[in-house]
Amino acid sequence: MQRTLRTYEERWSRKESLVWDESSSADEVETLRSENVELRRRLRRRAVTTRAQGVVMALVPCSSEHAKDFLADLADHCGLPVRDVARALVGTFEGRPLTAKMQRELGSAVVRLKGGAPA
């Protein structure tokens, strides 16, 4: 089924028509919806990581790059993805405790960060 949309602009006395095929439009809309869901999911993940970087920067004065490296280093030593470590760090401000292993690794990571970060 095809639809035609006509617009009239009195100011320029110009007529334009737009024709589209609804079947292909439905496919495009579905594709755009799935892309939108994926982008929103990525933004939520990034938000947690960014907040965790801010936590690191507040607790151990350093640049955002050092904070990002800190999270990656901590994740490597804990054997977890960066977003899980970031979620755990942000969770401490919501009253959730870190695991014993993450607490130990956090202390070691701070020592490593202070050794490599400019004062």
Phi and psi in degrees as GROMACS dihedral restraints (atoms count N, CA, C in turn):
[ dihedral_restraints ]
;  ai    aj    ak    al  type     phi  dphi    fc
    3     4     5     6     1  -109.1    20    10
    4     5     6     7     1   145.9    20    10
    6     7     8     9     1  -121.3    20    10
    7     8     9    10     1   149.0    20    10
    9    10    11    12     1  -122.3    20    10
   10    11    12    13     1   132.6    20    10
   12    13    14    15     1  -117.7    20    10
   13    14    15    16     1   124.9    20    10
   15    16    17    18     1  -114.6    20    10
   16    17    18    19     1   134.8    20    10
   18    19    20    21     1  -120.7    20    10
   19    20    21    22     1   145.4    20    10
   21    22    23    24     1  -125.0    20    10
   22    23    24    25     1   125.7    20    10
   24    25    26    27     1  -109.6    20    10
   25    26    27    28     1   106.6    20    10
   27    28    29    30     1   -64.9    20    10
   28    29    30    31     1   -35.0    20    10
   30    31    32    33     1   -58.6    20    10
   31    32    33    34     1   -39.2    20    10
   33    34    35    36     1  -110.7    20    10
   34    35    36    37     1    -1.8    20    10
   36    37    38    39     1    52.7    20    10
   37    38    39    40     1    47.5    20    10
   39    40    41    42     1  -120.2    20    10
   40    41    42    43     1   138.3    20    10
   42    43    44    45     1  -115.6    20    10
   43    44    45    46     1   132.3    20    10
   45    46    47    48     1  -127.1    20    10
   46    47    48    49     1   148.7    20    10
   48    49    50    51     1  -126.6    20    10
   49    50    51    52     1   143.9    20    10
   51    52    53    54     1  -128.5    20    10
   52    53    54    55     1   124.6    20    10
   54    55    56    57     1  -120.8    20    10
   55    56    57    58     1   134.9    20    10
   57    58    59    60     1  -142.4    20    10
   58    59    60    61     1   156.5    20    10
   60    61    62    63     1   -96.9    20    10
   61    62    63    64     1   121.6    20    10
   63    64    65    66     1   -65.3    20    10
   64    65    66    67     1   -30.2    20    10
   66    67    68    69     1   -66.4    20    10
   67    68    69    70     1   -44.4    20    10
   69    70    71    72     1   -71.7    20    10
   70    71    72    73     1   -31.4    20    10
   72    73    74    75     1   -64.6    20    10
   73    74    75    76     1   -40.0    20    10
   75    76    77    78     1   -63.5    20    10
   76    77    78    79     1   -39.3    20    10
   78    79    80    81     1   -64.1    20    10
   79    80    81    82     1   -42.6    20    10
   81    82    83    84     1   -65.1    20    10
   82    83    84    85     1   -41.1    20    10
   84    85    86    87     1   -63.2    20    10
   85    86    87    88     1   -42.5    20    10
   87    88    89    90     1   -63.8    20    10
   88    89    90    91     1   -40.4    20    10
   90    91    92    93     1   -62.7    20    10
   91    92    93    94     1   -44.9    20    10
   93    94    95    96     1   -64.6    20    10
   94    95    96    97     1   -37.7    20    10
   96    97    98    99     1   -63.6    20    10
   97    98    99   100     1   -43.8    20    10
   99   100   101   102     1   -66.9    20    10
  100   101   102   103     1   -37.4    20    10
  102   103   104   105     1   -63.8    20    10
  103   104   105   106     1   -40.2    20    10
  105   106   107   108     1   -61.8    20    10
  106   107   108   109     1   -44.1    20    10
  108   109   110   111     1   -60.8    20    10
  109   110   111   112     1   -44.8    20    10
  111   112   113   114     1   -63.8    20    10
  112   113   114   115     1   -42.8    20    10
  114   115   116   117     1   -65.3    20    10
  115   116   117   118     1   -40.0    20    10
  117   118   119   120     1   -63.6    20    10
  118   119   120   121     1   -40.2    20    10
  120   121   122   123     1   -62.8    20    10
  121   122   123   124     1   -42.8    20    10
  123   124   125   126     1   -64.6    20    10
  124   125   126   127     1   -39.9    20    10
  126   127   128   129     1   -64.5    20    10
  127   128   129   130     1   -39.3    20    10
  129   130   131   132     1   -63.2    20    10
  130   131   132   133     1   -41.9    20    10
  132   133   134   135     1   -63.1    20    10
  133   134   135   136     1   -44.5    20    10
  135   136   137   138     1   -64.3    20    10
  136   137   138   139     1   -36.3    20    10
  138   139   140   141     1   -61.4    20    10
  139   140   141   142     1   -41.6    20    10
  141   142   143   144     1   -65.3    20    10
  142   143   144   145     1   -44.0    20    10
  144   145   146   147     1   -64.3    20    10
  145   146   147   148     1   -41.0    20    10
  147   148   149   150     1   -65.8    20    10
  148   149   150   151     1   -41.2    20    10
  150   151   152   153     1   -63.9    20    10
  151   152   153   154     1   -40.2    20    10
  153   154   155   156     1   -64.1    20    10
  154   155   156   157     1   -37.5    20    10
  156   157   158   159     1   -61.9    20    10
  157   158   159   160     1   -40.4    20    10
  159   160   161   162     1   -63.0    20    10
  160   161   162   163     1   -38.8    20    10
  162   163   164   165     1   -61.6    20    10
  163   164   165   166     1   -46.9    20    10
  165   166   167   168     1   -62.2    20    10
  166   167   168   169     1   -44.1    20    10
  168   169   170   171     1   -64.6    20    10
  169   170   171   172     1   -31.6    20    10
  171   172   173   174     1   -76.3    20    10
  172   173   174   175     1   -38.7    20    10
  174   175   176   177     1   -80.4    20    10
  175   176   177   178     1   -38.1    20    10
  177   178   179   180     1  -126.2    20    10
  178   179   180   181     1    96.7    20    10
  180   181   182   183     1   -50.7    20    10
  181   182   183   184     1   115.5    20    10
  183   184   185   186     1  -160.7    20    10
  184   185   186   187     1   172.8    20    10
  186   187   188   189     1   -79.2    20    10
  187   188   189   190     1   168.2    20    10
  189   190   191   192     1   -65.5    20    10
  190   191   192   193     1   -33.8    20    10
  192   193   194   195     1   -64.9    20    10
  193   194   195   196     1   -43.5    20    10
  195   196   197   198     1   -65.0    20    10
  196   197   198   199     1   -36.6    20    10
  198   199   200   201     1   -65.5    20    10
  199   200   201   202     1   -40.2    20    10
  201   202   203   204     1   -64.3    20    10
  202   203   204   205     1   -44.7    20    10
  204   205   206   207     1   -62.8    20    10
  205   206   207   208     1   -37.5    20    10
  207   208   209   210     1   -59.8    20    10
  208   209   210   211     1   -47.3    20    10
  210   211   212   213     1   -63.5    20    10
  211   212   213   214     1   -41.0    20    10
  213   214   215   216     1   -65.2    20    10
  214   215   216   217     1   -41.9    20    10
  216   217   218   219     1   -63.8    20    10
  217   218   219   220     1   -45.2    20    10
  219   220   221   222     1   -63.1    20    10
  220   221   222   223     1   -41.3    20    10
  222   223   224   225     1   -63.0    20    10
  223   224   225   226     1   -42.2    20    10
  225   226   227   228     1   -60.5    20    10
  226   227   228   229     1   -46.4    20    10
  228   229   230   231     1   -70.2    20    10
  229   230   231   232     1   -27.0    20    10
  231   232   233   234     1   -88.7    20    10
  232   233   234   235     1   -12.6    20    10
  234   235   236   237     1    70.9    20    10
  235   236   237   238     1    33.8    20    10
  237   238   239   240     1  -126.5    20    10
  238   239   240   241     1   159.6    20    10
  240   241   242   243     1   -67.9    20    10
  241   242   243   244     1   153.2    20    10
  243   244   245   246     1   -58.0    20    10
  244   245   246   247     1   -41.5    20    10
  246   247   248   249     1   -64.1    20    10
  247   248   249   250     1   -31.5    20    10
  249   250   251   252     1   -69.4    20    10
  250   251   252   253     1   -40.3    20    10
  252   253   254   255     1   -65.9    20    10
  253   254   255   256     1   -42.7    20    10
  255   256   257   258     1   -61.6    20    10
  256   257   258   259     1   -44.0    20    10
  258   259   260   261     1   -61.5    20    10
  259   260   261   262     1   -39.8    20    10
  261   262   263   264     1   -66.6    20    10
  262   263   264   265     1   -42.7    20    10
  264   265   266   267     1   -64.6    20    10
  265   266   267   268     1   -44.6    20    10
  267   268   269   270     1   -64.8    20    10
  268   269   270   271     1   -35.4    20    10
  270   271   272   273     1   -63.3    20    10
  271   272   273   274     1   -25.8    20    10
  273   274   275   276     1   -63.7    20    10
  274   275   276   277     1   -28.7    20    10
  276   277   278   279     1   -79.1    20    10
  277   278   279   280     1   -10.1    20    10
  279   280   281   282     1  -104.7    20    10
  280   281   282   283     1    11.0    20    10
  282   283   284   285     1    92.1    20    10
  283   284   285   286     1     6.1    20    10
  285   286   287   288     1   -92.1    20    10
  286   287   288   289     1   128.3    20    10
  288   289   290   291     1   -77.6    20    10
  289   290   291   292     1   154.8    20    10
  291   292   293   294     1   -79.7    20    10
  292   293   294   295     1   156.0    20    10
  294   295   296   297     1   -68.3    20    10
  295   296   297   298     1   160.0    20    10
  297   298   299   300     1   -60.0    20    10
  298   299   300   301     1   -42.2    20    10
  300   301   302   303     1   -63.2    20    10
  301   302   303   304     1   -42.9    20    10
  303   304   305   306     1   -67.4    20    10
  304   305   306   307     1   -34.9    20    10
  306   307   308   309     1   -62.4    20    10
  307   308   309   310     1   -44.2    20    10
  309   310   311   312     1   -62.9    20    10
  310   311   312   313     1   -48.2    20    10
  312   313   314   315     1   -66.0    20    10
  313   314   315   316     1   -32.2    20    10
  315   316   317   318     1   -62.7    20    10
  316   317   318   319     1   -44.2    20    10
  318   319   320   321     1   -61.3    20    10
  319   320   321   322     1   -43.3    20    10
  321   322   323   324     1   -65.9    20    10
  322   323   324   325     1   -38.6    20    10
  324   325   326   327     1   -66.2    20    10
  325   326   327   328     1   -37.1    20    10
  327   328   329   330     1   -63.2    20    10
  328   329   330   331     1   -42.8    20    10
  330   331   332   333     1   -61.4    20    10
  331   332   333   334     1   -44.4    20    10
  333   334   335   336     1   -64.6    20    10
  334   335   336   337     1   -38.8    20    10
  336   337   338   339     1   -65.5    20    10
  337   338   339   340     1   -45.1    20    10
  339   340   341   342     1   -64.1    20    10
  340   341   342   343     1   -31.4    20    10
  342   343   344   345     1   -71.7    20    10
  343   344   345   346     1   -27.8    20    10
  345   346   347   348     1  -106.3    20    10
  346   347   348   349     1   -15.6    20    10
  348   349   350   351     1   -88.5    20    10
  349   350   351   352     1   145.9    20    10
  351   352   353   354     1   -68.3    20    10
  352   353   354   355     1   144.9    20    10
